[in-house]
Amino acid sequence: MKRPGVPGLLYFYVMLARKILLRSVAVFGLSALSLLTACEDPDTITLEISEPVVFSVNETAVNSSGKDYDVSAWLDISQNPDVISYINKIEEVKVIHIEYAVSNADPQDISLNEGTIATSAGFDIIKSLPLPLSNTSSGQLTFHPPGVNDLATRLKGSGKDHLHLSGYLTRTPLICTVTVTFHLSIKARAT
């Protein structure tokens, strides 16, 4: 077996260096392209806001076996000071997460079974859940994609929607406040 001489080794190293250089250029080019496509359009602005919706539960009827209950309230981003100047320029609304907290509950041992929040078109925004209505109740709610998409479309269009909190109260009477906070990302034209 014949060993390659210096010119053969030199050729081998030159070809290896060329191959490494071409691969590096390809990786760099793809990285640069992905960075360029990920950059925000300079003519748009992205806002992160938290918008509370307050549902006032006030069921005065006495029923020890419970009853269906529905209460409504507005989600209105059009009056948010960060959004107001962009309200007619919104291109996209994304729901990041939704939280709830219960306050002023009297009495404290009642639940809203199969509780959900729906858009004005009747699409559930969150997955149905039992919601304890006591002053220590709070947490994050799980999305129901069709309702979240409907809400985003409505907020993009008018900046508001009339939401419904509904479910089955385990007994009545009950007075409480359920504050649902929508954390949103809003993309709008800057000019």
C-alpha positions, 0 to 999 in steps of 0.5 A: 500500500502506497502512502500519499505524499505531501501534495496528497495530504495537502489536497486532502486538508484543503478539501476538508477545510473547504467542506467545513467552510461551506457547511459553516456558511450554510449554517450561518446563512440559515441562522441569519435568515431565521433571525430576519424572519423572526424580527418584528415589523418596525411598523407594528407594536406589541402590547402585553396587557392584563384586563380584569372582568368582574362578575357580580354574583347575587342570587337571593333565591333560597334553594338548598338543592341548587340551581343553574346560574348565569351572570354577564360582564364586559371584557373591554380593551378599548378603554385600556390606556395602553391600547386606546390609541391603537384600537382601530389598528389591531392586527392580532390578539392572543390570549396568554393566560386567564386567572380568576379570584373570588372575593366577598363570598357569603356564604363560603361553602358553595361551588359553581359546578360545570362552570364556564365562561363563554363569548357573546356567540356562546363559545366556551373560552375555558374548559368546564370546571367546578369552581369553589366560590369562597374567598380563598379560591383563585387560580389559572383557568384552562383554555378551550381553543374555539372560544379563545379564538372567537374571543380574539377575533371579537377583540380584534374587531371591536375591542370588547365582548359581552362574556357569560359566567355560567354553571350550576350553583350547589345551593343558594342564596349566594353573593360573591365577586368573581374577577377573571383577569385576561392576560393578552398580547396585542399586535397593532400597527404603530402608525 
